[in-house]
């Protein structure tokens, strides 16, 4: 059996902190289905560390092709297109069966379930496939983007955080070391002289240091409400949930720092993308995803309710939380602090667009090399953008699907002039 404690300490994904106090919190029982205690909070931190390992090769061995789409998902809006493709019958319309999607609480168990072939289609934080393929030699392929933007930095109302410099001496959570949340938050802080560090939560911090920890997204709002952390960066609707249920305030939208950035990508097992006998299946899967994305963009209010616990219960949140996450992006409202500083970019709180821009993959790789993570990361410095773009990403299925559905070009993360398949990244923290 894996020595979880050893991994937990070795990789620093939430270090067992005897001074961390988090009493049972009934506030989130209705929303998340269970209350949170100090013990379970620490256990969640330990589970986060498992992202530093993948299943043994015997579990990751290639399995017989399964034509039924089997999806795992984190209860975040990043998964909305995949859930919509199942629930609204887009997969079925392509002649593809899809099993009911399986909700997973955190990124580590989702990564492990995919690696053991429990799922053949899922969404992952954009940097995770880089780590899996090149840090662990796992045959994973990025085949599309799930969405763009859709994340934010949330701080506690009583933390005194009103400027970036106020993050000095604070505790800050991200969902995974290999995430754009970690990249963007660290880049923002470093630009204002705040140094990200990874230490036990009772360790003394200098005035210019911010301590980063990993927490599963569902653990972040209750931890913020309990005062165990001072802020977090995560995908929606946990930002909207933090606002409405955890005495949090929106500090900055990530899409207001990196314009139209990828957050989660669609991933498949490499064998499913290379086998000619599976090509029609893989193409149908992507045709369905693109149609689902377009439907989502045009029917946000309907889908907010349908995906919520007031609808088909894919998300354990009331419809008002999901609706806020999908639709509410008001510069006048978010002016103190200025969570939206680039309204001229014309972005939404979340967008649904599938084309995997090479420029964004290049940006991901460049920024990962400058971002503090735990575990072995030396492999990153051996990678070139050209190699990763050609080796990690399969563009064929998604481009064929987009060509059939020209409405995708209307998305605000797509250049509205010139070649829609190329763009220049705008990253201003």
C-alpha positions in Angstrom: 0.0 0.0 0.0 1.2 3.5 -0.8 2.6 5.4 2.2 0.4 8.4 2.0 2.0 10.2 4.9 5.4 9.9 3.2 4.1 11.3 -0.1 2.2 13.9 1.8 5.3 15.3 3.5 7.7 14.7 0.6 5.7 16.7 -1.9 4.3 19.4 0.3 0.8 19.4 -1.0 -0.6 20.7 2.2 1.7 19.9 5.1 0.2 18.3 8.2 -0.1 21.3 10.4 -0.9 20.6 14.1 -1.8 24.3 14.5 -4.4 24.3 11.8 -7.8 24.7 13.4 -10.9 24.0 11.3 -13.9 23.1 13.4 -16.9 21.3 11.9 -18.5 23.8 9.5 -22.2 23.3 9.0 -22.4 26.2 6.6 -21.3 24.0 3.7 -23.2 20.9 4.5 -26.2 21.9 2.3 -24.0 22.9 -0.6 -21.3 20.2 -0.6 -23.1 17.3 1.0 -20.9 17.1 4.1 -19.4 19.3 6.7 -15.7 19.9 7.0 -13.6 19.1 10.1 -9.9 19.8 10.9 -9.2 16.1 10.4 -10.9 15.9 7.0 -9.3 19.2 6.0 -5.9 17.7 6.6 -6.9 14.5 4.9 -7.8 16.6 1.8 -4.4 18.2 1.9 -2.9 14.7 2.0 -5.0 13.6 -0.9 -3.8 16.5 -2.9 -0.2 15.2 -2.6 -1.1 12.1 -4.5 -1.0 14.2 -7.7 2.7 13.8 -7.5 2.4 10.1 -8.4 0.5 8.1 -11.0 -0.6 4.5 -10.7 1.9 1.8 -11.2 2.5 0.8 -14.8 0.3 -2.3 -14.4 -2.6 0.0 -13.7 -1.8 2.2 -16.6 -1.4 -0.5 -19.2 -3.4 -0.2 -22.4 -6.9 -1.7 -22.2 -9.3 -2.9 -24.8 -11.1 -0.1 -26.6 -14.4 0.9 -25.0 -16.7 2.7 -27.4 -18.8 4.0 -24.5 -17.7 7.5 -23.4 -16.8 7.3 -19.7 -16.2 10.6 -18.1 -15.0 11.7 -14.7 -15.3 15.4 -13.7 -14.7 17.9 -10.9 -17.8 19.8 -10.0 -16.6 23.0 -11.8 -17.9 24.9 -14.8 -14.8 23.7 -16.7 -16.7 20.4 -17.1 -19.9 22.0 -18.4 -19.3 21.2 -22.1 -18.7 17.6 -21.4 -21.7 17.3 -19.1 -23.9 19.2 -21.7 -22.7 16.8 -24.4 -24.0 13.9 -22.3 -27.1 15.5 -20.8 -28.5 17.2 -24.0 -27.8 14.2 -26.2 -25.0 15.5 -28.4 -23.0 12.3 -28.0 -26.1 10.3 -28.7 -26.9 12.2 -31.8 -23.5 11.1 -33.1 -24.3 7.5 -32.4 -22.1 7.4 -29.4 -23.2 5.9 -26.0 -22.1 7.8 -22.9 -22.3 6.5 -19.4 -23.5 8.9 -16.6 -20.5 11.1 -15.7 -18.8 10.4 -12.4 -18.2 13.3 -9.9 -14.7 13.4 -8.4 -13.8 15.7 -5.5 -10.2 16.5 -6.4 -7.6 16.6 -9.1 -5.4 13.9 -7.8 -8.1 11.2 -7.7 -9.3 12.3 -11.2 -5.8 12.0 -12.6 -5.4 8.6 -11.0 -8.7 7.3 -12.3 -7.9 8.5 -15.8 -4.5 6.9 -15.6 -6.0 3.6 -14.6 -8.4 3.7 -17.5 -11.5 4.2 -15.4 -12.3 7.1 -17.8 -11.6 7.5 -21.5 -12.5 11.2 -21.7 -12.2 13.9 -19.1 -11.1 17.5 -18.5 -7.8 18.4 -16.8 -6.1 21.6 -15.8 -4.0 22.6 -18.9 -0.6 22.0 -17.3 -1.4 18.6 -15.9 -1.0 16.7 -19.2 2.4 18.3 -19.6 3.4 16.9 -16.2 1.8 13.5 -17.0 3.4 13.0 -20.4 6.8 14.4 -19.8 7.2 14.0 -16.0 5.7 10.5 -15.8 5.8 9.2 -19.4 2.1 8.6 -19.5 0.5 8.4 -23.0 -2.0 11.2 -22.7 -3.2 13.6 -25.5 -4.8 17.0 -25.3 -7.4 17.1 -28.0 -9.3 20.4 -27.4 -10.0 23.1 -24.8 -13.0 22.7 -22.6 -13.4 26.5 -22.1 -11.5 29.7 -21.5 -11.3 32.0 -18.4 -13.7 30.8 -15.7 -11.5 31.3 -12.7 -10.7 34.0 -10.1 -8.8 34.9 -7.0 -11.0 35.1 -3.9 -10.0 36.6 -0.6 -11.6 36.7 2.8 -13.5 39.9 3.6 -11.7 40.2 7.0 -8.2 39.5 5.8 -7.3 43.1 5.0 -6.3 42.1 1.4 -7.1 45.0 -0.9 -3.9 45.1 -3.0 -1.4 42.5 -4.2 1.1 43.6 -1.6 -1.4 42.6 1.1 -0.8 38.9 0.3 2.5 39.1 2.2 2.3 37.0 5.3 -0.8 35.2 4.1 -1.9 31.6 3.4 -3.1 31.0 -0.2 -4.6 27.9 -1.8 -4.5 26.6 -5.4 -6.1 23.4 -6.6 -3.0 21.8 -8.0 0.7 22.7 -8.4 0.4 22.1 -12.2 -2.4 24.6 -12.8 -2.9 27.9 -14.4 -4.3 29.0 -11.1 -0.9 28.5 -9.5 0.9 30.1 -12.5 -1.3 33.2 -12.6 -1.4 33.8 -8.9 2.3 33.5 -8.5 3.0 35.7 -11.5 0.6 38.4 -10.1 2.3 38.3 -6.7 5.9 38.3 -8.0 5.1 41.3 -10.2 4.4 43.3 -7.0 7.3 42.0 -4.9 5.5 39.2 -3.1 7.5 35.9 -3.0 5.6 32.6 -3.2 6.8 30.0 -0.8 5.7 26.4 0.2 6.0 25.8 3.9 4.0 24.4 6.9 1.2 26.7 7.8 2.7 27.4 11.2 6.1 28.5 9.7 7.0 32.1 10.1 6.6 34.2 7.0 8.4 37.3 6.0 6.3 40.4 5.2 6.9 39.8 1.5 6.2 36.1 1.5 2.9 34.3 0.7 2.5 30.6 1.6 1.0 28.4 -1.1 -0.9 25.2 -0.3 -2.9 22.8 -2.5 -6.5 22.1 -1.6 -9.3 20.3 -3.6 -11.7 22.9 -4.9 -14.6 21.9 -2.7 -12.4 22.5 0.4 -11.5 26.0 -0.4 -14.7 28.0 0.5 -15.1 26.3 3.9 -11.4 26.8 4.6 -11.8 30.5 3.7 -14.9 30.8 5.9 -13.1 29.2 8.8 -10.1 31.5 8.4 -7.7 28.6 7.7 -6.6 30.3 4.5 -6.7 34.0 3.4 -7.4 33.5 -0.2 -7.5 31.0 -3.1 -7.5 30.8 -6.9 -9.8 28.2 -8.4 -12.3 27.5 -11.1 -16.0 28.5 -10.9 -18.4 28.0 -9.3 -16.2 27.9 -6.2 -15.5 31.6 -6.7 -19.2 32.5 -6.8 -19.7 30.1 -3.9 -17.0 31.9 -2.0 -18.7 35.2 -2.6 -22.2 34.0 -1.7 -21.5 31.5 1.1 -18.0 32.0 2.5 -17.7 35.7 3.3 -15.3 36.1 0.3 -14.8 38.8 -2.2 -13.5 38.7 -5.7 -10.0 40.1 -5.9 -9.3 39.5 -9.6 -10.6 37.4 -12.4 -7.9 35.4 -14.0 -9.2 36.1 -17.5 -8.6 39.8 -16.7 -4.9 39.0 -16.4 -4.4 36.4 -19.1 -6.9 37.2 -21.8 -9.0 34.2 -22.9 -6.7 31.8 -21.2 -7.2 28.0 -21.1 -8.1 26.5 -17.8 -9.2 23.0 -18.5 -8.4 21.0 -21.6 -10.1 17.9 -23.1 -7.8 14.8 -22.7 -7.9 11.3 -24.1 -5.7 8.3 -24.0 -3.2 8.4 -26.8 -4.2 5.1 -28.2 -7.8 6.4 -28.8 -6.4 9.2 -30.9 -4.0 7.1 -33.0 -5.9 4.0 -33.9 -7.6 4.4 -37.3 -10.4 2.1 -36.2 -11.3 4.5 -33.5 -11.0 7.7 -35.6 -14.8 7.9 -36.4 -15.5 7.5 -32.7 -13.0 10.2 -31.6 -14.3 12.5 -34.3 -17.9 12.0 -33.2 -16.9 12.8 -29.6 -15.3 16.1 -30.6 -18.2 17.0 -32.9 -20.5 16.6 -29.9 -18.2 18.6 -27.6 -18.1 21.6 -30.0 -21.9 21.6 -30.5 -22.3 21.4 -26.7 -19.9 24.4 -26.2 -21.9 26.5 -28.7 -25.2 25.5 -27.0 -23.7 26.5 -23.6 -22.7 29.9 -24.8 -26.1 30.6 -26.2 -28.1 29.1 -23.4 -26.3 30.0 -20.2 -29.3 30.5 -18.0 -31.0 27.3 -19.0 -27.8 25.3 -18.5 -27.0 27.0 -15.1 -30.2 25.6 -13.7 -30.0 22.2 -15.5 -26.5 21.5 -14.2 -27.2 22.7 -10.7 -28.7 20.8 -7.8 -32.0 22.4 -8.7 -31.9 20.6 -12.1 -30.1 17.4 -12.9 -27.7 17.7 -10.0 -24.4 17.5 -11.8 -23.2 20.2 -9.5 -24.0 20.2 -5.8 -24.8 23.9 -5.9 -28.0 25.9 -6.1 -28.8 27.5 -9.4 -28.1 31.0 -8.2 -24.4 30.0 -7.6 -24.0 28.4 -11.0 -25.8 31.2 -12.7 -23.5 33.8 -11.1 -20.5 31.8 -12.2 -21.7 31.5 -15.8 -23.2 35.0 -16.3 -22.2 37.7 -13.8 -19.3 39.8 -15.0 -19.9 43.5 -14.1 -17.0 45.9 -14.0 -19.1 48.4 -12.0 -19.9 45.9 -9.3 -16.4 44.5 -9.1 -14.7 47.8 -8.6 -13.4 47.5 -5.0 -11.0 45.9 -5.4 -10.9 46.2 -9.2 -11.4 42.6 -10.1 -11.9 43.7 -13.8 -9.2 46.1 -15.0 -9.4 45.3 -18.7 -13.0 45.6 -19.7 -11.8 46.6 -23.1 -10.8 43.0 -23.7 -14.5 42.1 -24.0 -14.2 38.9 -22.0 -16.9 37.0 -20.1 -16.6 35.4 -16.7 -16.4 32.1 -18.6 -16.2 31.3 -22.3 -16.6 28.1 -24.2 -14.1 27.6 -27.0 -12.2 24.5 -28.1 -9.3 25.5 -30.3 -6.0 24.7 -28.5 -3.9 27.7 -29.5 -0.2 26.9 -29.9 0.7 30.3 -28.4 -1.1 29.4 -25.2 0.7 26.0 -24.9 3.9 27.9 -25.3 2.9 30.4 -22.6 2.0 27.5 -20.3 5.4 25.9 -20.7 7.3 29.1 -20.3 5.4 30.1 -17.2 5.6 26.7 -15.6 9.4 26.9 -15.8 9.2 30.0 -13.6 6.5 28.8 -11.2 7.1 27.2 -7.8 5.9 23.6 -7.6 6.8 20.6 -5.4 8.3 17.3 -6.6 10.6 16.8 -9.5 10.2 19.5 -12.2 13.5 19.3 -13.9 11.9 17.7 -16.9 10.2 21.0 -17.8 13.5 22.7 -18.6 14.3 20.0 -21.2 11.1 20.8 -23.1 10.7 23.1 -26.0 7.4 24.7 -27.1 7.7 23.3 -30.6 8.0 19.8 -29.3 5.2 20.0 -26.8 2.8 21.6 -29.4 3.5 18.8 -31.9 3.8 15.9 -29.5 1.2 16.6 -26.8 -1.7 18.0 -28.8 -3.8 16.4 -31.4 -5.4 19.1 -33.6 -7.2 16.9 -36.1 -10.5 16.0 -34.5 -11.1 19.4 -33.0 -10.3 21.3 -36.2 -12.6 19.0 -38.2 -15.4 19.7 -35.7 -14.8 23.4 -35.7 -14.9 23.6 -39.5 -18.4 22.1 -39.3 -19.5 24.6 -36.7 -18.4 28.2 -37.7 -20.2 29.7 -34.7 -17.2 28.9 -32.6 -15.5 32.0 -34.1 -17.9 34.3 -32.3 -16.3 33.5 -28.9 -14.5 36.5 -27.4 -11.3 34.4 -26.9 -11.0 34.0 -30.7 -9.4 36.8 -32.8 -12.2 38.5 -34.7 -9.9 39.3 -37.7 -7.3 37.3 -39.5 -6.7 33.6 -39.0 -8.9 32.4 -36.2 -6.5 29.5 -35.5 -3.7 31.7 -34.4 -3.5 34.4 -31.8 -1.1 36.5 -29.7 -1.3 35.9 -26.0 -2.0 38.9 -23.8 -0.8 38.4 -20.2 -0.9 41.5 -18.0 -1.0 41.0 -14.2 
